[in-house]
């Protein structure tokens, strides 16, 4: 199968051409290979044509040029110093490829391309075993990536096997960080949720939040994922007040994060595109839930729309940022009044985004809308600054807009009012708030 753009082809393998017992194995499954993937840089073997395509588009097309030399036979050299230099160079190259493979696998997971995430994780795992051996703590992240990919493909048994391997590595290394423990428990929680073992899932997610809080704190965006998954379980269980309270916590964490970035642009460099895309996915799910339960014009819905809009602005997507922030401004005008400080701030941000978008559409570039190409020395105007593999670019422009971030935005009260689940009494909700409790315009609860 030829492909002119990527210059590779896949063809059936004649296993009889190999000596007995030397037939190649599949790079992904370990089963006997039936075809080979040929590129100018390297030849790889796979169990099926589908596996070969999956591997190529998942990671091999990005690393084929480096993978070939790493797999070639070592040059025979005459001194110990030369051998040491070669080993050092090879290990450094493998470490760089480990990072790249894991980043690509994470991006595929965020984009829900689960089958394409598997090759990158497997390749990273292979390099890690070469450097650190089996059972090392460094092998846990690719195990977790493989578990999540198989969970996305509804292959629960394979998912549990990879989680068990990760857990075994952690047990062998008691000094393992809380960040890795957090990710292990989160993946177990997601697996048990998919298997409808909701009580077990809640226990795992509680451990996730505990370890994440120890590592980075309860107000960190990494911890917000645990709150989000617990909220989803409460929603499934019809514990609506609990679900909305945990959703509210997620919005609060991301809202504070975006406010913090305006005063510390360097903070943005510590977050990957995958983390930020996951934040978009969580916040949009929360927005849909708030619209369903509280209504499109509720102040809590306006708040999450504003937060989603700012996060899209952070990612460089000004069109979506404009749409969400403008919608939030309408809600704030209606619920808080046009003269309220928070309304003025949200409207100000909406106006700035619209103005910048208009300038860019006409081919102009302002300080807040410089293109990534220009900042790199290119000359193509009007291209939004976004995320690079090393972090977030273009924070000057982002900071100019987000400096208007409202300091006194009212936090949303989650029980105001909430449609009760079937079978609940109308006089009292599950959370203990009766129907006389409502949100006041200032965001606090009070009698109306």
Secondary structure as UniProt FT lines:
FT   STRAND          2..3
FT   TURN            4..7
FT   STRAND          8..12
FT   HELIX           15..17
FT   TURN            20..21
FT   TURN            27..29
FT   STRAND          35..39
FT   STRAND          43..46
FT   HELIX           49..55
FT   HELIX           56..60
FT   HELIX           61..71
FT   HELIX           80..110
FT   TURN            111..112
FT   HELIX           114..132
FT   TURN            134..135
FT   HELIX           137..139
FT   HELIX           140..152
FT   TURN            153..154
FT   HELIX           156..172
FT   TURN            174..175
FT   HELIX           178..194
FT   TURN            195..196
FT   HELIX           198..216
FT   TURN            218..219
FT   HELIX           221..236
FT   TURN            237..238
FT   HELIX           240..261
FT   TURN            262..263
FT   HELIX           265..270
FT   HELIX           273..294
FT   TURN            296..297
FT   HELIX           299..315
FT   HELIX           318..336
FT   TURN            338..339
FT   HELIX           341..361
FT   TURN            362..363
FT   HELIX           367..369
FT   HELIX           372..375
FT   TURN            376..377
FT   TURN            381..382
FT   STRAND          387..388
FT   TURN            389..390
FT   STRAND          391..392
FT   HELIX           395..402
FT   TURN            403..404
FT   TURN            422..423
FT   TURN            430..431
FT   TURN            435..436
FT   STRAND          437..439
FT   TURN            441..442
FT   STRAND          445..447
//
